[in-house]
Amino acid sequence: MLTHPDRFEYPWYIIALLVFPISLYSAFNFEIYNDLLLAKVFAGTLAQDVMSIFVSITMLVILLTQDISSSKIQIVMTGLVGYTFYAYGIYVIEQVYTEFYFAYMFIFAMALYTLIGSLIDFNQDLKVEMSQNFQRLSTVMLFLIPAIFYPLWVSSIIPLIAGSHQLDNLYSIYIIDLCIIMPAFLICGYLTYKHNSTGYLLGPSLMLIGFSILLPVAFGELFKPIFLQDPDIFGLLGFGVLSIFFLVISVLQLREIEIIS
């Protein structure tokens, strides 16, 4: 997938080696968030830190044990870097001014420019094939996600505009989703529809990002009793099923694509 994958090894290592200790410390010293976040987002923030621990470990294991010249490994790493961009973008935009704030900014910037570099270094001569039936399924899935989340987020924002209200937390999700993530799904969906190799290769990365973002939303419900809050069983099941759906589609896409050259 990448023309020069060796150029991305160090950025991947840096991101993973920063995310792991920060997320580990934050998960076990949650009081650093006490004066910065509303109580209603404590459980979700803890779940995100736990997810970041697993993502960083996964990145390190891949880097230490796998051949990064493999296009499918690069697809997975791109998805994991995309998660760090999203997760730490939230902390940066939400002004979560813990002692790690400058590290949040560094991870966010490093992930952003690593993703941009990956797109620039993309091997345009690579030929990728996918069965017609799965190509159609992938196209539908990539378009379906924006079809769900655009109306959902827009319908949440319109009352805020009408009432001239501002959110204290979670507004970053609207910004990142509506301005970056959903357009990426639409572009990738169009490329997949046009049988473009770039669309075939980036589809699994986007699905992996979706999985890693939504899973903490689901199991965050399990952490609510820690903060004397009642878990929402519908939120647990709904986002849990949706996150697993993302993972299954990503795995199937990785298995289905055939890289010819």
C-alpha positions in Angstrom: 0.0 0.0 0.0 2.8 2.4 1.0 5.7 3.0 -1.4 8.1 3.6 1.5 6.7 1.8 4.6 10.0 2.1 6.4 9.5 5.9 6.6 6.4 5.3 8.8 8.0 2.9 11.3 9.4 5.5 13.6 6.2 7.7 13.7 4.2 4.5 14.5 6.6 3.7 17.3 6.5 7.2 18.7 2.7 7.3 18.7 2.4 3.9 20.4 5.2 4.6 23.0 3.5 7.9 23.9 -0.1 6.6 24.0 0.7 3.6 26.2 2.1 5.3 29.3 -0.3 8.3 29.1 -3.4 6.2 28.8 -2.2 3.7 31.4 -1.5 6.4 34.0 -4.8 8.2 33.2 -6.9 5.0 33.6 -5.4 4.3 37.0 -5.3 8.0 38.2 -8.6 9.2 36.9 -8.7 12.1 39.3 -6.7 14.1 36.8 -10.0 14.7 34.9 -12.1 15.6 37.9 -12.1 19.4 37.4 -12.0 19.2 33.6 -14.9 17.1 32.5 -18.6 16.7 33.4 -19.4 13.7 35.5 -21.6 12.3 32.8 -18.6 11.7 30.5 -16.3 10.1 33.2 -17.2 6.5 32.3 -16.7 7.1 28.5 -13.4 8.8 29.1 -12.2 5.9 31.2 -13.3 3.5 28.6 -11.4 5.5 25.9 -8.2 5.4 28.0 -8.6 1.6 28.3 -9.1 1.3 24.6 -6.0 3.5 24.0 -4.0 1.1 26.2 -5.0 -1.9 24.0 -4.5 0.1 20.7 -1.0 1.1 21.7 -0.1 -2.4 22.8 -1.5 -3.8 19.5 0.6 -1.3 17.5 3.8 -2.3 19.4 3.1 -6.0 19.0 2.6 -5.5 15.3 5.7 -3.4 14.9 7.8 -5.9 16.8 6.5 -9.1 15.3 5.1 -8.4 11.8 6.5 -7.4 8.4 5.5 -3.8 7.9 6.1 -4.1 4.2 2.9 -6.1 4.0 0.1 -4.0 2.6 -2.5 -5.5 5.0 -0.4 -4.8 8.0 -0.1 -1.2 6.8 -3.9 -1.1 6.4 -4.3 -2.1 10.1 -1.7 0.3 11.3 -3.4 3.1 9.4 -6.6 2.3 11.1 -5.0 2.3 14.6 -3.2 5.6 13.9 -6.6 6.9 12.8 -8.0 6.0 16.2 -5.3 7.9 18.0 -6.0 10.9 15.8 -9.7 10.8 16.8 -9.2 10.0 20.5 -6.6 12.6 21.2 -8.2 15.1 18.9 -11.1 14.9 21.3 -8.9 15.8 24.3 -7.2 18.6 22.4 -10.4 20.2 21.1 -12.3 19.7 24.4 -9.4 21.5 26.2 -8.7 18.7 28.6 -5.9 20.5 30.3 -4.3 17.8 32.3 -0.5 17.6 32.8 -0.5 15.6 29.5 -2.1 18.2 27.4 1.0 19.0 25.3 1.4 15.3 24.8 -2.2 15.1 23.6 -1.4 17.8 21.1 1.8 16.1 19.9 0.0 12.7 19.4 -2.9 14.4 17.6 -0.5 16.3 15.3 1.8 13.2 14.8 -1.2 11.0 13.9 -2.6 13.7 11.6 0.6 14.1 9.6 1.3 10.4 9.6 -2.1 9.9 8.0 -1.5 12.7 5.5 2.0 11.2 4.7 0.4 7.8 4.2 -1.9 9.3 1.6 0.9 11.1 -0.2 3.1 7.9 -0.1 0.2 5.7 -1.4 1.3 3.4 -4.2 -0.9 4.4 -7.1 0.4 1.6 -9.2 -0.8 -1.1 -6.9 -3.5 -3.2 -8.4 -6.2 -4.5 -6.0 -9.1 -6.8 -6.8 -12.3 -7.6 -4.9 -15.2 -9.8 -5.9 -18.2 -7.9 -7.3 -20.6 -8.9 -4.6 -18.3 -7.9 -1.8 -17.4 -4.7 -3.7 -21.1 -3.8 -3.7 -21.5 -4.7 0.0 -18.5 -2.6 0.9 -19.8 0.3 -1.0 -23.2 0.1 0.8 -21.5 -0.1 4.2 -19.3 2.8 3.5 -22.2 5.0 2.5 -24.5 3.7 5.2 -22.3 5.0 8.1 -22.7 8.7 7.0 -26.3 8.1 6.2 -26.8 7.2 9.9 -24.5 9.7 11.6 -25.1 12.8 9.5 -28.8 13.0 10.3 -28.1 11.9 13.9 -25.5 14.6 14.6 -27.2 17.3 12.5 -30.5 16.8 14.4 -28.6 17.2 17.7 -26.9 20.4 16.5 -30.0 22.2 15.1 -31.7 22.7 18.5 -28.4 24.1 19.8 -28.3 26.6 16.9 -32.0 27.4 17.4 -31.5 28.1 21.1 -28.0 29.7 20.8 -26.7 27.1 23.2 -23.2 25.7 23.6 -22.1 22.3 24.8 -19.7 21.9 27.7 -18.3 18.6 26.5 -18.5 16.3 23.5 -18.8 19.0 20.9 -15.5 17.7 19.5 -17.2 14.6 18.3 -19.5 16.7 16.1 -16.5 18.5 14.6 -14.4 15.5 13.9 -17.2 13.3 12.7 -19.0 15.8 10.4 -15.9 17.5 9.0 -13.4 14.6 8.7 -14.6 11.1 9.4 -17.9 11.1 7.6 -16.5 12.8 4.5 -13.7 10.1 4.5 -16.4 7.4 4.5 -18.2 9.1 1.6 -15.0 9.5 -0.5 -13.9 5.9 0.2 -17.4 4.7 -0.6 -17.3 6.5 -4.0 -13.8 5.1 -4.7 -14.9 1.6 -3.9 -18.0 2.0 -6.1 -15.7 3.1 -8.9 -13.6 -0.1 -8.4 -10.6 2.1 -7.3 -7.8 0.3 -5.5 -7.4 3.2 -3.0 -11.0 2.7 -1.9 -10.5 -1.0 -1.5 -7.4 -0.5 0.7 -8.7 2.4 2.8 -12.1 0.8 3.5 -10.8 -1.7 6.1 -8.8 1.1 7.8 -12.0 3.3 8.2 -14.0 0.3 9.5 -11.2 -0.4 12.1 -11.4 3.3 13.1 -15.1 3.0 13.5 -14.7 -0.2 15.7 -12.1 1.3 18.0 -14.1 4.5 18.4 -17.5 2.9 19.1 -16.4 0.0 21.3 -15.4 2.4 24.3 -18.8 4.0 23.9 -20.4 0.6 24.5 -18.3 -0.7 27.3 -18.2 2.7 28.9 -21.7 1.8 30.1 -20.1 -1.0 32.2 -17.9 1.6 34.0 -20.8 3.9 35.0 -21.4 2.1 38.4 -17.8 3.1 39.3 -19.0 6.7 39.2 -22.4 5.9 40.9 -24.2 6.2 37.6 -26.8 3.8 36.1 -25.6 2.0 32.9 -27.8 2.2 29.8 -28.3 -1.3 28.6 -29.6 -0.1 25.2 -26.4 2.0 24.7 -24.3 -1.0 25.7 -26.0 -3.3 23.3 -26.6 -0.8 20.5 -23.0 0.6 20.3 -21.6 -2.8 21.1 -23.3 -4.5 18.2 -22.4 -1.6 15.9 -18.7 -1.7 16.9 -18.6 -5.5 16.3 -20.2 -4.9 13.0 -17.4 -2.5 12.0 -14.8 -5.0 13.1 -16.4 -7.9 11.2 -16.7 -5.8 8.0 -13.0 -4.7 8.4 -11.8 -8.3 8.8 -13.9 -9.5 5.9 -12.6 -6.7 3.7 -9.0 -7.6 4.6 -9.6 -11.2 3.7 -11.5 -10.4 0.5 -9.1 -7.9 -1.1 -6.4 -9.5 -3.4 -3.3 -7.4 -3.9 -1.9 -8.3 -7.3 1.1 -6.1 -7.5 
